[in-house]
């Protein structure tokens, strides 16, 4: 979903239902599915590849966009929660994963983070602070 917050217009872009079958029309000499699609998607007109619909989101654009720069930390896991997406549970401020259960599960070995979330959050805060000085 793409939102033009100023104009208030919201678009949904999705692949055309028959895009994979159409690929053979644009790459007729290629019998392998993947390579036919790879070649075709480079030359197919956008209108053949995608459907674009004007839609109305179930929540307001303001709720999606929120206020940039507003952030708090989860009382349970410590993760930074941006753009007013925190959930209040009594006196506790929680992230969605801690409050309602995550939509994912951790597959890396316990204690082996691929990236340091705290370091990434710190870098994001530094960049935000530098940008807000301008």
Z-matrix of the N, CA and C atoms (Angstrom, degrees):
N
C 1 1.440
C 2 1.526 1 107.80
N 3 1.288 2 115.65 1 133.81
C 4 1.461 3 122.54 2 178.18
C 5 1.516 4 107.99 3 -116.14
N 6 1.325 5 115.46 4 131.30
C 7 1.459 6 120.56 5 -176.19
C 8 1.516 7 109.44 6 -119.97
N 9 1.340 8 115.97 7 125.14
C 10 1.458 9 121.55 8 169.13
C 11 1.521 10 105.00 9 -94.38
N 12 1.330 11 115.80 10 96.72
C 13 1.462 12 120.79 11 -173.49
C 14 1.520 13 112.36 12 -64.13
N 15 1.323 14 118.23 13 -29.97
C 16 1.466 15 120.85 14 -178.75
C 17 1.521 16 110.35 15 -74.46
N 18 1.331 17 116.45 16 -47.96
C 19 1.464 18 120.35 17 -179.30
C 20 1.524 19 111.95 18 -80.65
N 21 1.335 20 116.55 19 -18.57
C 22 1.458 21 120.12 20 -179.03
C 23 1.514 22 113.19 21 76.33
N 24 1.323 23 117.98 22 20.35
C 25 1.465 24 121.80 23 -179.39
C 26 1.528 25 109.39 24 -100.20
N 27 1.324 26 115.75 25 139.35
C 28 1.450 27 121.13 26 179.95
C 29 1.522 28 108.91 27 -125.98
N 30 1.342 29 115.93 28 131.55
C 31 1.456 30 121.54 29 -179.70
C 32 1.517 31 110.40 30 -119.78
N 33 1.308 32 115.44 31 144.35
C 34 1.466 33 121.83 32 172.67
C 35 1.515 34 106.78 33 -112.71
N 36 1.333 35 116.19 34 124.97
C 37 1.456 36 122.00 35 179.15
C 38 1.524 37 106.81 36 -114.13
N 39 1.335 38 116.19 37 127.38
C 40 1.461 39 120.84 38 -179.19
C 41 1.525 40 108.93 39 -138.64
N 42 1.330 41 117.40 40 154.24
C 43 1.461 42 119.00 41 176.80
C 44 1.527 43 110.42 42 -64.93
N 45 1.315 44 116.41 43 145.58
C 46 1.460 45 120.72 44 175.59
C 47 1.525 46 108.67 45 -61.06
N 48 1.322 47 116.90 46 145.11
C 49 1.459 48 120.90 47 -175.75
C 50 1.529 49 112.80 48 -59.70
N 51 1.325 50 117.01 49 -33.44
C 52 1.463 51 120.65 50 -176.55
C 53 1.527 52 112.86 51 -107.00
N 54 1.312 53 117.29 52 23.94
C 55 1.465 54 120.92 53 -174.00
C 56 1.531 55 112.26 54 -59.33
N 57 1.310 56 118.18 55 -38.69
C 58 1.466 57 120.10 56 -178.86
C 59 1.525 58 111.66 57 -68.40
N 60 1.318 59 116.81 58 -38.20
C 61 1.461 60 119.61 59 177.63
C 62 1.529 61 110.54 60 -69.19
N 63 1.333 62 116.59 61 -38.39
C 64 1.465 63 120.62 62 179.73
C 65 1.521 64 111.93 63 -63.69
N 66 1.308 65 117.52 64 -26.41
C 67 1.461 66 121.44 65 -177.74
C 68 1.522 67 111.19 66 -56.97
N 69 1.316 68 117.66 67 -36.06
C 70 1.477 69 120.42 68 -179.52
C 71 1.522 70 112.06 69 -66.17
N 72 1.316 71 117.54 70 -27.09
C 73 1.467 72 121.26 71 176.72
C 74 1.522 73 109.97 72 -68.09
N 75 1.310 74 117.39 73 -34.98
C 76 1.465 75 122.15 74 -177.32
C 77 1.529 76 112.62 75 -91.11
N 78 1.326 77 117.36 76 -12.45
C 79 1.470 78 121.40 77 176.36
C 80 1.525 79 108.13 78 -137.30
N 81 1.335 80 116.87 79 64.89
C 82 1.471 81 120.20 80 -172.14
C 83 1.535 82 114.60 81 -65.16
N 84 1.314 83 118.35 82 -24.34
C 85 1.461 84 120.27 83 -178.05
C 86 1.517 85 114.34 84 -87.72
N 87 1.313 86 117.63 85 -0.29
C 88 1.461 87 120.66 86 -175.83
C 89 1.528 88 110.45 87 -106.81
N 90 1.338 89 117.97 88 109.81
C 91 1.470 90 120.36 89 -177.43
C 92 1.532 91 113.89 90 -80.38
N 93 1.324 92 117.69 91 -19.65
C 94 1.470 93 120.25 92 -177.75
C 95 1.532 94 109.92 93 -82.14
N 96 1.323 95 116.20 94 129.26
C 97 1.467 96 121.95 95 -174.85
C 98 1.528 97 112.19 96 -53.69
N 99 1.305 98 116.17 97 -55.11
C 100 1.464 99 120.58 98 -174.65
C 101 1.522 100 111.30 99 -58.48
N 102 1.317 101 116.88 100 -47.59
C 103 1.458 102 120.58 101 -175.93
C 104 1.534 103 111.94 102 -71.60
N 105 1.327 104 116.65 103 -31.98
C 106 1.473 105 119.48 104 174.84
C 107 1.526 106 109.53 105 -64.15
N 108 1.311 107 116.40 106 -44.01
C 109 1.459 108 120.42 107 179.06
C 110 1.522 109 110.75 108 -66.07
N 111 1.311 110 117.06 109 -42.87
C 112 1.459 111 121.62 110 179.63
C 113 1.529 112 111.33 111 -58.33
N 114 1.319 113 116.52 112 -45.40
C 115 1.468 114 120.65 113 178.98
C 116 1.528 115 110.99 114 -68.59
N 117 1.304 116 116.18 115 -45.86
C 118 1.464 117 120.75 116 -174.75
C 119 1.521 118 112.37 117 -64.49
N 120 1.329 119 116.93 118 -43.16
C 121 1.457 120 119.99 119 -175.43
C 122 1.526 121 112.08 120 -64.66
N 123 1.305 122 117.01 121 -18.43
C 124 1.464 123 120.16 122 177.94
C 125 1.528 124 112.28 123 -79.63
N 126 1.326 125 117.52 124 -20.72
C 127 1.467 126 119.90 125 -176.51
C 128 1.525 127 114.19 126 -121.27
N 129 1.311 128 117.52 127 -11.39
C 130 1.467 129 119.95 128 -178.98
C 131 1.521 130 110.42 129 -66.68
N 132 1.335 131 117.35 130 141.36
C 133 1.470 132 119.00 131 174.28
C 134 1.537 133 109.73 132 -67.83
N 135 1.311 134 115.00 133 147.99
C 136 1.460 135 120.25 134 -178.52
C 137 1.524 136 112.43 135 -55.08
N 138 1.331 137 115.62 136 -37.15
C 139 1.466 138 120.09 137 -178.04
C 140 1.523 139 111.39 138 -62.73
N 141 1.330 140 117.52 139 -29.44
C 142 1.462 141 121.07 140 178.78
C 143 1.527 142 111.38 141 -81.48
N 144 1.310 143 116.53 142 -24.28
C 145 1.455 144 120.57 143 -175.46
C 146 1.524 145 113.85 144 -89.99
N 147 1.320 146 116.93 145 -32.97
C 148 1.464 147 120.25 146 -170.66
C 149 1.521 148 112.25 147 -129.73
N 150 1.319 149 114.68 148 154.26
C 151 1.459 150 120.76 149 165.78
C 152 1.523 151 105.82 150 -108.97
N 153 1.314 152 116.33 151 139.18
C 154 1.456 153 121.68 152 179.85
C 155 1.520 154 107.06 153 -124.43
N 156 1.321 155 115.24 154 125.26
C 157 1.461 156 120.42 155 -179.59
C 158 1.516 157 109.54 156 -125.79
N 159 1.329 158 115.84 157 141.34
C 160 1.455 159 120.16 158 168.70
C 161 1.520 160 105.82 159 -80.43
N 162 1.328 161 116.19 160 126.33
C 163 1.459 162 120.46 161 -177.39
C 164 1.517 163 109.91 162 -128.47
N 165 1.308 164 115.35 163 166.36
C 166 1.462 165 122.11 164 174.07
C 167 1.521 166 106.87 165 -116.78
N 168 1.321 167 118.15 166 117.91
C 169 1.472 168 119.47 167 -179.78
C 170 1.520 169 111.15 168 -65.99
N 171 1.329 170 115.76 169 154.88
C 172 1.461 171 121.08 170 179.72
C 173 1.523 172 112.48 171 -73.60
N 174 1.323 173 116.54 172 -15.71
C 175 1.459 174 121.40 173 175.64
C 176 1.527 175 107.51 174 -122.79
N 177 1.292 176 116.75 175 160.17
C 178 1.461 177 120.01 176 -177.91
C 179 1.528 178 110.95 177 -68.74
N 180 1.327 179 115.54 178 153.73
C 181 1.464 180 120.70 179 176.81
C 182 1.524 181 109.61 180 -59.68
N 183 1.309 182 117.19 181 -38.12
C 184 1.469 183 121.07 182 179.16
C 185 1.526 184 110.87 183 -60.46
N 186 1.328 185 117.39 184 -37.23
C 187 1.463 186 120.41 185 178.87
C 188 1.531 187 111.38 186 -69.55
N 189 1.328 188 116.76 187 -32.94
C 190 1.466 189 120.71 188 178.92
C 191 1.521 190 110.23 189 -73.39
N 192 1.320 191 116.29 190 -47.94
C 193 1.455 192 121.60 191 -175.31
C 194 1.517 193 111.24 192 -77.11
N 195 1.335 194 116.72 193 -39.42
C 196 1.452 195 123.37 194 -179.40
C 197 1.519 196 110.43 195 61.00
N 198 1.322 197 115.34 196 -146.83
C 199 1.461 198 121.01 197 178.10
C 200 1.521 199 108.54 198 -119.25
N 201 1.322 200 118.06 199 111.26
C 202 1.465 201 119.71 200 179.79
C 203 1.518 202 111.51 201 -57.74
N 204 1.319 203 114.94 202 142.42
C 205 1.457 204 120.02 203 177.70
C 206 1.509 205 114.48 204 91.39
N 207 1.324 206 117.89 205 -11.31
C 208 1.452 207 120.76 206 178.31
C 209 1.520 208 107.45 207 -83.07
N 210 1.332 209 117.27 208 120.17
C 211 1.459 210 119.38 209 179.57
C 212 1.528 211 110.65 210 -149.37
N 213 1.328 212 113.57 211 148.66
C 214 1.462 213 122.60 212 175.90
C 215 1.526 214 107.00 213 -138.07
N 216 1.325 215 117.09 214 171.67
C 217 1.455 216 120.60 215 178.31
C 218 1.513 217 110.38 216 -110.35
N 219 1.325 218 116.08 217 144.30
C 220 1.456 219 122.69 218 178.28
C 221 1.526 220 109.40 219 -67.65
N 222 1.321 221 116.13 220 133.17
C 223 1.458 222 120.82 221 -179.38
C 224 1.524 223 112.13 222 -69.59
N 225 1.321 224 118.10 223 -20.68
C 226 1.460 225 120.95 224 -178.03
C 227 1.523 226 112.25 225 -92.70
N 228 1.335 227 117.40 226 -56.14
C 229 1.473 228 120.31 227 -174.08
C 230 1.526 229 113.70 228 -101.71
N 231 1.332 230 117.18 229 -14.34
C 232 1.458 231 121.03 230 179.15
C 233 1.512 232 114.73 231 84.53
N 234 1.330 233 117.85 232 -3.78
C 235 1.460 234 120.47 233 -178.68
C 236 1.518 235 110.86 234 -65.44
N 237 1.328 236 115.21 235 143.09
C 238 1.460 237 120.68 236 178.40
C 239 1.520 238 109.61 237 -72.37
N 240 1.318 239 116.29 238 134.15
C 241 1.458 240 122.89 239 179.30
C 242 1.521 241 106.86 240 -113.03
N 243 1.322 242 116.26 241 118.64
C 244 1.467 243 120.41 242 -174.62
C 245 1.523 244 111.96 243 -103.03
N 246 1.306 245 114.37 244 159.42
C 247 1.464 246 124.32 245 171.59
C 248 1.526 247 114.11 246 54.40
N 249 1.313 248 116.38 247 42.04
C 250 1.466 249 122.75 248 173.54
C 251 1.529 250 113.76 249 59.62
N 252 1.315 251 117.04 250 37.43
C 253 1.456 252 120.48 251 178.97
C 254 1.536 253 112.25 252 -98.53
N 255 1.337 254 116.36 253 12.98
C 256 1.456 255 120.38 254 179.22
C 257 1.525 256 110.50 255 -73.41
N 258 1.326 257 114.75 256 158.74
C 259 1.458 258 122.07 257 178.33
C 260 1.525 259 107.21 258 -121.77
N 261 1.313 260 116.06 259 128.66
C 262 1.470 261 120.97 260 179.37
C 263 1.527 262 108.46 261 -89.08
N 264 1.322 263 115.63 262 130.32
C 265 1.464 264 122.42 263 174.86
C 266 1.519 265 106.39 264 -128.37
N 267 1.303 266 115.47 265 90.92
C 268 1.454 267 120.38 266 -172.76
C 269 1.516 268 109.06 267 66.51
N 270 1.307 269 116.90 268 -122.87
C 271 1.462 270 121.85 269 178.79
C 272 1.530 271 112.32 270 -86.93
N 273 1.327 272 117.47 271 -9.22
C 274 1.464 273 121.30 272 -175.50
C 275 1.520 274 112.08 273 -87.87
N 276 1.310 275 115.25 274 141.74
C 277 1.462 276 122.56 275 172.33
C 278 1.517 277 106.50 276 -105.56
N 279 1.344 278 116.69 277 118.80
C 280 1.461 279 121.45 278 -174.04
C 281 1.516 280 112.38 279 -123.30
N 282 1.336 281 115.13 280 152.90
C 283 1.457 282 120.01 281 170.53
C 284 1.525 283 107.48 282 -78.28
N 285 1.306 284 116.55 283 165.50
C 286 1.465 285 121.42 284 -178.14
C 287 1.527 286 111.34 285 -59.49
N 288 1.338 287 116.93 286 -40.99
C 289 1.463 288 120.57 287 -178.59
C 290 1.526 289 111.81 288 -62.24
N 291 1.314 290 117.37 289 -42.24
C 292 1.468 291 120.78 290 -179.62
C 293 1.526 292 111.70 291 -74.63
N 294 1.320 293 117.29 292 -32.92
C 295 1.460 294 120.72 293 -176.74
C 296 1.524 295 112.52 294 -80.98
N 297 1.334 296 116.72 295 -38.91
C 298 1.462 297 119.84 296 -171.43
C 299 1.519 298 113.79 297 -123.91
N 300 1.304 299 117.18 298 -3.25
C 301 1.459 300 120.26 299 -175.02
C 302 1.512 301 108.95 300 94.98
N 303 1.298 302 115.60 301 140.77
C 304 1.463 303 120.91 302 -176.53
C 305 1.521 304 111.02 303 -78.89
N 306 1.311 305 116.35 304 157.38
C 307 1.461 306 122.82 305 174.69
C 308 1.528 307 110.20 306 -89.94
N 309 1.326 308 117.14 307 10.97
C 310 1.457 309 123.25 308 -177.39
C 311 1.527 310 108.13 309 -144.57
N 312 1.324 311 115.28 310 169.15
C 313 1.464 312 120.15 311 170.45
C 314 1.520 313 107.41 312 -131.80
N 315 1.300 314 116.43 313 150.66
C 316 1.463 315 121.79 314 -176.96
C 317 1.517 316 108.16 315 -77.44
N 318 1.343 317 116.53 316 123.97
C 319 1.456 318 119.95 317 -178.84
C 320 1.521 319 112.47 318 -104.89
N 321 1.337 320 117.75 319 -13.68
C 322 1.467 321 120.38 320 176.89
C 323 1.522 322 108.46 321 -71.66
N 324 1.323 323 116.76 322 153.77
C 325 1.469 324 120.55 323 177.77
C 326 1.522 325 109.16 324 -57.65
N 327 1.306 326 116.05 325 146.08
C 328 1.462 327 120.86 326 -178.78
C 329 1.522 328 110.02 327 -55.00
N 330 1.297 329 115.64 328 131.68
C 331 1.454 330 121.04 329 177.82
C 332 1.518 331 114.55 330 83.94
N 333 1.317 332 118.39 331 -1.84
C 334 1.458 333 120.89 332 -178.98
C 335 1.525 334 109.79 333 -112.85
N 336 1.301 335 116.54 334 83.46
C 337 1.464 336 120.84 335 177.67
C 338 1.518 337 109.05 336 -77.57
N 339 1.319 338 116.29 337 136.46
C 340 1.463 339 120.17 338 178.28
C 341 1.514 340 110.92 339 -71.87
N 342 1.318 341 116.77 340 -34.64
C 343 1.450 342 122.91 341 177.38
C 344 1.518 343 107.41 342 -136.32
N 345 1.303 344 116.91 343 151.92
C 346 1.449 345 121.00 344 177.37
C 347 1.520 346 108.89 345 -87.79
N 348 1.334 347 116.35 346 109.60
C 349 1.461 348 119.87 347 179.75
C 350 1.525 349 111.13 348 -62.29
N 351 1.330 350 116.54 349 -36.74
C 352 1.464 351 119.25 350 -179.97
C 353 1.526 352 110.24 351 -64.94
N 354 1.334 353 116.73 352 -39.79
C 355 1.464 354 119.54 353 179.60
C 356 1.526 355 110.69 354 -67.57
N 357 1.337 356 116.87 355 -42.51
C 358 1.462 357 119.79 356 178.29
C 359 1.524 358 111.18 357 -63.37
N 360 1.333 359 116.64 358 -40.95
C 361 1.469 360 120.70 359 178.48
C 362 1.524 361 110.27 360 -64.96
N 363 1.323 362 116.66 361 -39.76
C 364 1.463 363 120.45 362 178.80
C 365 1.526 364 110.05 363 -63.61
N 366 1.329 365 117.23 364 -43.07
C 367 1.460 366 120.82 365 178.38
C 368 1.527 367 110.87 366 -63.17
N 369 1.328 368 116.42 367 -40.07
C 370 1.465 369 120.23 368 178.75
C 371 1.525 370 110.82 369 -63.43
N 372 1.345 371 116.98 370 -41.69
C 373 1.470 372 120.07 371 178.36
C 374 1.521 373 111.19 372 -64.28
N 375 1.334 374 116.78 373 -40.28
C 376 1.464 375 120.49 374 178.91
C 377 1.523 376 109.97 375 -62.57
N 378 1.335 377 116.54 376 -46.16
C 379 1.463 378 120.36 377 178.83
C 380 1.509 379 111.16 378 -62.25
N 381 1.337 380 116.60 379 -41.08
C 382 1.470 381 119.98 380 179.29
C 383 1.518 382 110.40 381 -64.06
N 384 1.326 383 116.66 382 -43.63
C 385 1.472 384 119.76 383 179.61
C 386 1.513 385 111.90 384 -63.99
N 387 1.326 386 116.90 385 -39.45
C 388 1.466 387 119.76 386 177.80
C 389 1.532 388 110.82 387 -66.00
N 390 1.323 389 116.67 388 -40.87
C 391 1.465 390 120.79 389 -179.34
C 392 1.527 391 110.90 390 -67.19
N 393 1.338 392 117.00 391 -36.17
C 394 1.465 393 119.23 392 -177.32
C 395 1.523 394 112.33 393 -74.61
N 396 1.330 395 118.10 394 -14.03
C 397 1.467 396 120.87 395 176.09
C 398 1.509 397 112.32 396 -75.14
N 399 1.338 398 116.12 397 -24.94
C 400 1.471 399 120.08 398 -176.54
C 401 1.512 400 111.97 399 -72.22
